Amino acid sequence: MRTLVPSRFATTIALIVCLCAPLGLLAQAQQPSTPQDSTAPKRVRAVGAIKAINGTSVTVTEDSGAEVTITIQPTTRLVRLEPGQTDLKTAPAIPLSDVQVGDRMLVGGVGSEDGKSITATTAVIMKKSDVAEKQEQQRAEWQKNGVAGVVKSVDAAAGTITLSTGAMGASTLVVHVSKDTIIRRYASDSIKFDDAKPGTLEQIKPGDQLRARGTKSDDGKELAAAEIVSGTFRSILATVIATDASNSSITVNDLASKRPVTLKVGPDSQMHQLPEMFAARIAMRLKASAPGAQGQAAQGRAAQADGGPVHPQGGEERRPGGYGGGGGRAGGPPDFQQLLNRMPAVSLKDLTKGSVVMIVATEGTAQSPSTVIILLSGVEPILAAVSPSEASTILSPWNLSNGAIGGTGDTP
């Protein structure tokens, strides 16, 4: 099942997955070794962030979370790769003294029997500062020329994707795909961009969440895509049944299917409590945006044109900073990406039975349950003011990427 929520809920959830930088070039840079016989040393590869350096011994925290000790020999080929560089042959050699904690390392060599150490024959370094600079450039590009929404329809023959965007999916945007468009697809059991695979236009389906960057038309209704990333995610509006901290899981009662759903909570899962005042302000805004409220808004604009008094929708004063100030866009929806980290974090033990939560999770597989990407509690005031489908639109502006929008495209 692709989604467990009312269709209106599903169509208003924005792209919520981490757009972190993929392994890309560095993962392919290590040339495959010549087949070895059973008595030959075991050649292995590791990639991750450097945690510590002690002489010629380097401790690397792999992307899987495991630590491995790397021994740099006098004969080890140690080179520096710039973001965007495509040829290791032109990568300059660097001394170990230039390597710092936080840099990324891809190493190939002979592994120990216990798998905890590697004697390096080749090590490729990407400087932390280089990665940060490239990511900032890409982040700016995605923010300036990016769009996000829920796929409404796909016309593979015409090479177009129609997205539902904006509050409650009220707006549409057409994404044009060409032979040069880079298409990636998230894995069904992962929220990491590292795990996204090359995809095709035919894989993209209505209801999928999609983000694209490229060249926008003058009217902002179309975009010629240079890059697309999409995936199928579960959007669940539910009440808590039970939590299990020992197994890092939560069981909820989905309000759409009326069935219990158990989800994993991983290290990348983001769980936050929506402050009551903040929730009340959002509820007022959503109520003002509901059908029937538009006529009142039109009357207010007419009154303003005639020089009469203006009553903000829902009685809420519109002012710079959005809801409650800070992180919002004047006269528009709040920027939840900026506000998220200001909201109190919650743990499984903080969630009580019967409390209402909004969840966005991975699709999951039969072998791997869905994993929570975002869990938001404290949404009761919103549900008391509007219908569940309308309440769900508070997630629509979100692009919960932890500031790693787009990535470098070639970062380990």
GUDO-242024 format. One record per residue (C-alpha): residue number from 1; residue in three letters; chain; x, y, z. Coordinates in Angstrom, 1 decimal, decimal comma. Layout:
NUM  ALA  A  X  Y  Z
...
***
This chain:
1  MET  A  0,0  0,0  0,0
2  ARG  A  1,5  3,3  -1,1
3  THR  A  -0,3  5,5  1,4
4  LEU  A  -2,5  5,0  4,5
5  VAL  A  -4,1  8,4  4,6
6  PRO  A  -7,0  10,3  2,9
7  SER  A  -6,1  11,2  -0,7
8  ARG  A  -6,2  14,9  0,1
9  PHE  A  -3,7  14,3  2,9
10  ALA  A  -1,4  12,5  0,6
11  THR  A  -1,5  15,1  -2,1
12  THR  A  -0,5  18,0  0,2
13  ILE  A  2,6  16,5  1,8
14  ALA  A  5,7  18,0  0,4
15  LEU  A  9,0  16,4  -0,2
16  ILE  A  10,4  15,4  3,2
17  VAL  A  13,4  13,3  2,7
18  CYS  A  17,0  14,1  3,3
19  LEU  A  18,7  15,3  0,1
20  CYS  A  22,1  14,4  1,3
21  ALA  A  25,1  14,1  -1,0
22  PRO  A  25,5  10,7  -2,6
23  LEU  A  28,6  8,6  -2,6
24  GLY  A  28,8  9,1  -6,4
25  LEU  A  32,2  9,4  -7,9
26  LEU  A  34,3  8,4  -4,9
27  ALA  A  32,3  5,1  -4,6
28  GLN  A  33,3  4,3  -8,1
29  ALA  A  36,8  5,7  -8,0
30  GLN  A  38,4  2,6  -6,4
31  GLN  A  39,2  0,3  -9,3
32  PRO  A  38,0  -3,3  -8,8
33  SER  A  40,9  -5,5  -7,8
34  THR  A  42,1  -8,5  -9,8
35  PRO  A  40,4  -11,7  -8,7
36  GLN  A  42,3  -13,3  -5,9
37  ASP  A  42,7  -16,9  -4,9
38  SER  A  41,6  -18,1  -1,5
39  THR  A  45,0  -17,7  0,0
40  ALA  A  45,6  -14,1  -1,1
41  PRO  A  45,1  -11,2  1,2
42  LYS  A  41,5  -10,0  1,4
43  ARG  A  41,1  -6,6  -0,4
44  VAL  A  38,4  -4,4  1,0
45  ARG  A  37,1  -0,8  0,8
46  ALA  A  35,7  1,6  3,3
47  VAL  A  34,3  5,1  3,1
48  GLY  A  33,4  7,6  5,8
49  ALA  A  34,4  10,6  7,9
50  ILE  A  37,7  10,8  9,6
51  LYS  A  37,2  10,7  13,4
52  ALA  A  40,8  10,8  14,6
53  ILE  A  44,4  10,8  13,4
54  ASN  A  47,3  9,4  15,4
55  GLY  A  50,6  9,3  13,5
56  THR  A  50,0  7,0  10,5
57  SER  A  46,8  5,6  12,0
58  VAL  A  43,5  7,1  10,9
59  THR  A  40,2  6,2  12,5
60  VAL  A  37,3  6,4  10,1
61  THR  A  33,6  6,3  11,0
62  GLU  A  32,0  4,5  8,1
63  ASP  A  28,6  5,6  6,8
64  SER  A  27,2  2,4  8,3
65  GLY  A  28,3  3,7  11,7
66  ALA  A  31,1  1,2  12,2
67  GLU  A  34,6  2,4  13,0
68  VAL  A  37,6  1,1  11,1
69  THR  A  41,3  1,8  11,7
70  ILE  A  43,3  2,7  8,6
71  THR  A  47,1  2,3  8,4
72  ILE  A  48,7  4,7  5,9
73  GLN  A  52,0  3,2  4,6
74  PRO  A  54,8  5,1  2,9
75  THR  A  53,7  3,4  -0,3
76  THR  A  50,0  4,4  0,1
77  ARG  A  48,8  6,5  -2,8
78  LEU  A  47,1  9,4  -1,0
79  VAL  A  45,3  12,0  -3,2
80  ARG  A  42,9  14,8  -2,8
81  LEU  A  39,7  15,0  -4,9
82  GLU  A  37,9  18,2  -5,5
83  PRO  A  34,1  18,3  -5,6
84  GLY  A  33,1  18,0  -9,3
85  GLN  A  36,4  16,4  -10,3
86  THR  A  35,8  13,4  -12,5
87  ASP  A  39,3  12,0  -13,1
88  LEU  A  41,4  10,5  -10,3
89  LYS  A  44,4  10,6  -12,7
90  THR  A  44,6  14,3  -12,3
91  ALA  A  44,0  14,3  -8,5
92  PRO  A  47,1  15,7  -6,8
93  ALA  A  49,0  13,8  -4,1
94  ILE  A  48,9  15,2  -0,6
95  PRO  A  50,8  14,4  2,6
96  LEU  A  49,1  12,9  5,5
97  SER  A  49,8  16,1  7,5
98  ASP  A  47,3  17,9  5,2
99  VAL  A  44,5  15,5  6,2
100  GLN  A  42,2  16,7  9,0
101  VAL  A  39,5  15,3  11,3
102  GLY  A  36,1  15,7  9,5
103  ASP  A  37,5  15,1  6,0
104  ARG  A  36,0  12,3  4,0
105  MET  A  38,1  9,3  3,1
106  LEU  A  37,7  6,5  0,6
107  VAL  A  40,3  3,8  1,2
108  GLY  A  41,2  0,6  -0,5
109  GLY  A  43,6  -2,0  0,8
110  VAL  A  44,1  -5,2  2,7
111  GLY  A  41,6  -5,9  5,5
112  SER  A  42,2  -7,7  8,8
113  GLU  A  40,5  -10,9  9,7
114  ASP  A  38,2  -9,2  12,2
115  GLY  A  37,2  -6,5  9,6
116  LYS  A  38,2  -3,7  12,0
117  SER  A  41,4  -2,4  10,3
118  ILE  A  42,7  -1,9  6,8
119  THR  A  46,3  -1,5  5,5
120  ALA  A  45,7  1,1  2,8
121  THR  A  47,2  0,9  -0,7
122  THR  A  45,0  3,8  -2,0
123  ALA  A  43,3  6,6  -0,1
124  VAL  A  41,2  9,4  -1,6
125  ILE  A  40,5  12,5  0,5
126  MET  A  37,8  15,0  0,0
127  LYS  A  38,3  18,0  2,3
128  LYS  A  35,5  18,9  4,6
129  SER  A  35,7  22,6  3,6
130  ASP  A  35,5  21,7  -0,1
131  VAL  A  32,4  19,6  0,6
132  ALA  A  30,7  22,3  2,6
133  GLU  A  31,4  24,9  0,0
134  LYS  A  30,1  22,8  -2,8
135  GLN  A  27,0  21,8  -0,8
136  GLU  A  26,3  25,5  -0,1
137  GLN  A  26,4  26,2  -3,8
138  GLN  A  24,1  23,3  -4,6
139  ARG  A  21,8  24,3  -1,7
140  ALA  A  21,5  27,8  -3,1
141  GLU  A  20,8  26,3  -6,6
142  TRP  A  18,0  24,1  -5,3
143  GLN  A  16,4  26,8  -3,3
144  LYS  A  16,6  29,3  -6,1
145  ASN  A  15,6  27,1  -9,0
146  GLY  A  13,9  24,2  -7,2
147  VAL  A  10,3  23,1  -6,9
148  ALA  A  8,7  20,4  -4,7
149  GLY  A  5,3  18,8  -4,7
150  VAL  A  3,2  15,7  -5,0
151  VAL  A  2,9  14,0  -8,4
152  LYS  A  -0,5  14,5  -9,9
153  SER  A  0,0  12,9  -13,3
154  VAL  A  2,8  11,6  -15,5
155  ASP  A  2,9  11,7  -19,3
156  ALA  A  5,9  9,7  -20,3
157  ALA  A  5,3  10,2  -24,0
158  ALA  A  5,3  13,9  -23,7
159  GLY  A  8,0  13,9  -21,0
160  THR  A  6,0  15,9  -18,5
161  ILE  A  5,1  15,5  -14,8
162  THR  A  2,3  17,6  -13,3
163  LEU  A  2,8  18,4  -9,6
164  SER  A  0,4  19,6  -7,0
165  THR  A  2,0  22,4  -5,1
166  GLY  A  1,1  25,1  -2,6
167  ALA  A  -1,2  25,0  0,4
168  MET  A  -3,7  22,1  0,1
169  GLY  A  -2,3  21,3  -3,3
170  ALA  A  -4,2  24,3  -4,8
171  SER  A  -1,6  25,0  -7,5
172  THR  A  -0,1  22,9  -10,2
173  LEU  A  3,3  23,0  -12,0
174  VAL  A  4,4  21,2  -15,1
175  VAL  A  7,9  19,7  -15,0
176  HIS  A  9,5  19,0  -18,4
177  VAL  A  11,9  16,0  -18,6
178  SER  A  14,5  15,7  -21,3
179  LYS  A  17,1  13,1  -22,2
180  ASP  A  19,7  15,1  -20,2
181  THR  A  17,6  15,3  -17,0
182  ILE  A  19,2  13,4  -14,1
183  ILE  A  16,5  11,2  -12,5
184  ARG  A  17,0  9,6  -9,1
185  ARG  A  14,7  7,3  -7,1
186  TYR  A  14,7  6,8  -3,4
187  ALA  A  14,9  3,3  -2,1
188  SER  A  11,7  1,9  -0,5
189  ASP  A  13,5  1,3  2,8
190  SER  A  15,8  4,3  3,1
191  ILE  A  15,4  8,0  3,6
192  LYS  A  19,0  8,7  2,6
193  PHE  A  20,0  10,3  -0,7
194  ASP  A  23,1  8,0  -0,6
195  ASP  A  20,8  5,1  -1,2
196  ALA  A  18,9  6,7  -4,1
197  LYS  A  19,4  4,9  -7,4
198  PRO  A  19,3  6,1  -11,0
199  GLY  A  15,7  6,1  -12,1
200  THR  A  13,4  6,6  -15,1
201  LEU  A  10,4  8,7  -15,8
202  GLU  A  8,3  5,6  -16,0
203  GLN  A  9,0  4,8  -12,3
204  ILE  A  7,4  8,0  -11,2
205  LYS  A  3,7  7,6  -10,2
206  PRO  A  0,8  9,8  -9,1
207  GLY  A  1,0  10,3  -5,3
208  ASP  A  4,8  10,2  -5,3
209  GLN  A  6,7  13,1  -3,7
210  LEU  A  9,1  14,9  -6,1
211  ARG  A  11,7  17,6  -6,0
212  ALA  A  13,2  19,1  -9,2
213  ARG  A  15,6  21,9  -10,1
214  GLY  A  16,1  23,6  -13,4
215  THR  A  14,9  26,6  -15,4
216  LYS  A  11,6  28,1  -14,5
217  SER  A  9,2  29,7  -17,0
218  ASP  A  8,5  33,4  -16,6
219  ASP  A  5,1  32,7  -15,1
220  GLY  A  6,5  30,1  -12,7
221  LYS  A  4,1  27,4  -13,9
222  GLU  A  6,6  25,3  -15,7
223  LEU  A  10,1  24,0  -15,1
224  ALA  A  12,7  22,4  -17,5
225  ALA  A  14,3  20,0  -15,1
226  ALA  A  18,0  19,4  -14,9
227  GLU  A  17,6  17,0  -12,0
228  ILE  A  14,8  15,2  -10,3
229  VAL  A  14,6  13,1  -7,2
230  SER  A  11,3  11,2  -6,3
231  GLY  A  10,0  8,6  -4,0
232  THR  A  7,0  6,9  -2,5
233  PHE  A  6,4  7,7  1,1
234  ARG  A  3,7  7,0  3,6
235  SER  A  1,8  9,9  5,2
236  ILE  A  -0,1  8,8  8,3
237  LEU  A  -2,4  10,7  10,6
238  ALA  A  -2,8  8,6  13,7
239  THR  A  -3,2  8,2  17,4
240  VAL  A  -0,5  6,5  19,5
241  ILE  A  -1,3  3,0  20,7
242  ALA  A  2,1  2,1  22,3
243  THR  A  5,8  2,9  22,1
244  ASP  A  8,7  0,5  22,6
245  ALA  A  12,0  2,3  23,3
246  SER  A  13,9  -1,0  23,6
247  ASN  A  13,0  -1,9  20,0
248  SER  A  12,9  1,7  18,8
249  SER  A  9,4  1,4  17,4
250  ILE  A  6,0  3,0  17,7
251  THR  A  2,6  1,5  17,1
252  VAL  A  -0,2  3,9  16,0
253  ASN  A  -3,8  3,6  15,0
254  ASP  A  -4,1  5,0  11,5
255  LEU  A  -7,2  7,3  11,4
256  ALA  A  -7,8  6,5  7,7
257  SER  A  -7,6  2,7  7,7
258  LYS  A  -8,6  2,3  11,3
259  ARG  A  -5,8  -0,3  11,6
260  PRO  A  -2,7  -0,4  13,8
261  VAL  A  0,6  0,4  12,1
262  THR  A  4,1  -0,3  13,6
263  LEU  A  7,0  1,8  12,5
264  LYS  A  10,7  1,9  13,2
265  VAL  A  12,3  5,0  14,7
266  GLY  A  15,9  5,3  13,5
267  PRO  A  18,8  7,7  14,2
268  ASP  A  17,7  9,9  11,4
269  SER  A  14,1  10,1  12,5
270  GLN  A  13,0  13,6  13,5
271  MET  A  10,4  13,9  16,2
272  HIS  A  9,1  17,2  17,5
273  GLN  A  6,4  18,7  19,7
274  LEU  A  4,4  21,5  18,0
275  PRO  A  4,0  24,3  20,6
276  GLU  A  0,3  24,9  21,5
277  MET  A  0,3  28,6  20,5
278  PHE  A  2,0  27,7  17,2
279  ALA  A  -0,6  25,0  16,5
280  ALA  A  -3,4  27,4  17,3
281  ARG  A  -2,0  30,0  14,8
282  ILE  A  -1,7  27,3  12,1
283  ALA  A  -5,3  26,2  12,8
284  MET  A  -6,5  29,7  12,3
285  ARG  A  -4,6  30,0  9,1
286  LEU  A  -5,9  26,7  7,8
287  LYS  A  -9,5  27,5  8,8
288  ALA  A  -9,2  30,8  6,9
289  SER  A  -8,0  28,9  3,8
290  ALA  A  -10,8  26,4  3,9
291  PRO  A  -13,6  26,5  1,2
292  GLY  A  -16,0  29,3  2,1
293  ALA  A  -13,3  31,5  3,6
294  GLN  A  -12,2  32,7  0,2
295  GLY  A  -15,3  34,8  -0,2
296  GLN  A  -14,5  36,5  3,1
297  ALA  A  -11,0  37,2  2,0
298  ALA  A  -12,3  38,8  -1,2
299  GLN  A  -14,6  41,0  0,8
300  GLY  A  -11,7  42,1  2,9
301  ARG  A  -9,6  43,0  -0,2
302  ALA  A  -12,6  44,9  -1,6
303  ALA  A  -12,9  46,8  1,7
304  GLN  A  -9,2  47,7  1,5
305  ALA  A  -9,6  48,9  -2,0
306  ASP  A  -12,4  51,2  -0,9
307  GLY  A  -10,3  52,5  2,0
308  GLY  A  -12,3  50,6  4,6
309  PRO  A  -10,9  48,5  7,5
310  VAL  A  -9,2  45,2  6,7
311  HIS  A  -9,7  42,2  9,0
312  PRO  A  -7,0  39,6  8,5
313  GLN  A  -8,2  36,1  7,8
314  GLY  A  -9,1  34,2  10,9
315  GLY  A  -8,3  37,3  12,9
316  GLU  A  -4,6  36,7  12,6
317  GLU  A  -2,4  39,6  12,0
318  ARG  A  -0,1  39,1  9,1
319  ARG  A  3,4  40,3  9,9
320  PRO  A  6,9  39,6  8,9
321  GLY  A  8,2  36,4  10,5
322  GLY  A  5,0  34,3  9,8
323  TYR  A  3,5  32,4  12,6
324  GLY  A  4,8  33,6  15,9
325  GLY  A  7,6  35,5  14,1
326  GLY  A  10,8  34,1  12,7
327  GLY  A  11,2  31,7  9,8
328  GLY  A  8,0  32,8  8,0
329  ARG  A  7,3  34,6  4,8
330  ALA  A  5,2  37,7  5,1
331  GLY  A  1,7  37,0  3,7
332  GLY  A  2,5  33,4  3,0
333  PRO  A  3,0  30,0  4,6
334  PRO  A  5,6  29,6  7,3
335  ASP  A  9,0  28,2  6,5
336  PHE  A  8,9  25,1  8,6
337  GLN  A  12,4  24,1  7,5
338  GLN  A  13,8  26,9  9,5
339  LEU  A  11,3  26,5  12,4
340  LEU  A  11,7  22,8  12,8
341  ASN  A  14,9  22,9  14,9
342  ARG  A  13,3  25,5  17,2
343  MET  A  10,6  23,1  18,1
344  PRO  A  11,1  20,9  21,2
345  ALA  A  12,3  17,5  20,4
346  VAL  A  10,4  14,5  21,8
347  SER  A  11,4  10,9  22,4
348  LEU  A  9,3  7,7  22,3
349  LYS  A  8,9  7,9  26,1
350  ASP  A  7,3  11,4  25,7
351  LEU  A  4,5  10,1  23,5
352  THR  A  1,4  9,0  25,5
353  LYS  A  -1,3  6,6  24,5
354  GLY  A  -4,1  8,4  22,6
355  SER  A  -2,1  11,4  21,6
356  VAL  A  -2,5  12,5  18,0
357  VAL  A  0,6  12,5  15,7
358  MET  A  1,3  13,3  12,1
359  ILE  A  3,9  11,0  10,5
360  VAL  A  5,8  10,8  7,3
361  ALA  A  7,6  7,5  6,8
362  THR  A  9,5  5,4  4,3
363  GLU  A  7,4  3,1  2,1
364  GLY  A  9,0  0,0  3,6
365  THR  A  9,0  -3,5  2,4
366  ALA  A  7,7  -6,9  3,5
367  GLN  A  11,1  -7,5  5,0
368  SER  A  11,7  -4,0  6,4
369  PRO  A  9,0  -2,0  8,2
370  SER  A  8,5  1,6  7,4
371  THR  A  10,8  4,0  9,2
372  VAL  A  9,7  7,3  10,6
373  ILE  A  11,1  10,3  8,8
374  ILE  A  9,1  13,0  10,6
375  LEU  A  6,8  12,6  13,6
376  LEU  A  5,0  15,7  14,8
377  SER  A  3,0  15,7  18,1
378  GLY  A  0,9  18,4  19,7
379  VAL  A  -1,4  18,6  16,7
380  GLU  A  -4,7  18,3  18,6
381  PRO  A  -5,6  22,0  18,4
382  ILE  A  -5,3  21,8  14,6
383  LEU  A  -7,6  18,8  14,3
384  ALA  A  -10,1  20,4  16,6
385  ALA  A  -10,3  23,4  14,2
386  VAL  A  -10,3  21,7  10,8
387  SER  A  -10,8  18,3  9,2
388  PRO  A  -7,9  15,8  9,2
389  SER  A  -7,2  16,4  5,5
390  GLU  A  -7,0  20,1  6,0
391  ALA  A  -4,9  19,7  9,1
392  SER  A  -2,4  17,7  7,2
393  THR  A  -1,5  20,7  5,0
394  ILE  A  0,7  22,1  7,8
395  LEU  A  3,4  19,7  6,4
396  SER  A  3,0  21,0  2,8
397  PRO  A  5,7  23,6  2,9
398  TRP  A  8,2  21,4  4,5
399  ASN  A  11,4  20,3  3,0
400  LEU  A  13,0  18,6  5,9
401  SER  A  16,5  18,2  4,5
402  ASN  A  18,6  19,2  7,5
403  GLY  A  20,1  21,9  5,3
404  ALA  A  21,5  19,4  2,8
405  ILE  A  19,4  20,2  -0,1
406  GLY  A  20,7  18,8  -3,3
407  GLY  A  24,2  17,8  -2,2
408  THR  A  27,2  17,9  -4,4
409  GLY  A  26,3  15,0  -6,6
410  ASP  A  29,8  13,6  -6,2
411  THR  A  30,4  13,7  -2,5
412  PRO  A  31,2  10,5  -0,6
***
